C-alpha cells in the first residue's frame, strides 16, 4: 500500500515519518508488524506528534470540521494540543458543545431504531 494509506492506518502524520517510510511501499505484513511491534520512531510520533487532523480532533473531543472552523489546519504536537486544551478558547468550547449535541442525537436515533426493530 502507499505510504499515505499506511500512515493513516497507523494514525501518524506522513510528513513526520522517516524518509524510507515515505518513499517505500508498505505491505500488509509490514503494516501488521508496525502495529504489533512499533519501532521507536513510531512510538515517538504517536506519543509526541506532530499528529494528523483526525488524531488532533479526537484529542480535543471535536470533529475534524470543528478543527477547520477553529482555524487549525496544520499538524500539531502533543504539547501544542495540550496548550489548546489549557487555553480552552471559545471556539473549542462551542465545538465541544456541538459534538456533545451530535452524540446525543446519534444516541436518540439509535435508540429509536432499536425500539422499532
VENFENCOR-V891460 format. One record per backbone hydrogen bond with DSSP energy under -1.0 kcal/mol. CO is the residue of the C=O (numbers start at 1). NH is the residue of the N-H. If there is no record, write none. Layout:
CO_NH / CO_NH
//
This chain:
1_26 / 2_6 / 3_7 / 4_8 / 5_9 / 6_10 / 7_11 / 7_12 / 13_16 / 14_17 / 18_22 / 19_23 / 27_31 / 28_32 / 29_33 / 30_34 / 31_35 / 32_36 / 33_37 / 39_43 / 40_44 / 41_45 / 42_46 / 43_47 / 44_48 / 45_49 / 48_78 / 51_76 / 52_56 / 53_57 / 54_58 / 55_59 / 56_60 / 57_61 / 57_62 / 63_67 / 64_68 / 65_69 / 66_70 / 67_72 / 68_71 / 76_51 / 77_81 / 78_82 / 79_83 / 80_84 / 81_85 / 82_86 / 83_87 / 84_88 / 89_93 / 90_94 / 91_95 / 92_96 / 93_97 / 94_98 / 95_99 / 96_100 / 97_101 / 98_102 / 99_103 / 100_104 / 101_105 / 102_106 / 103_107 / 104_108 / 105_109 / 106_110 / 107_111 / 108_112 / 109_113 / 110_114 / 111_115 / 112_116 / 113_117
//
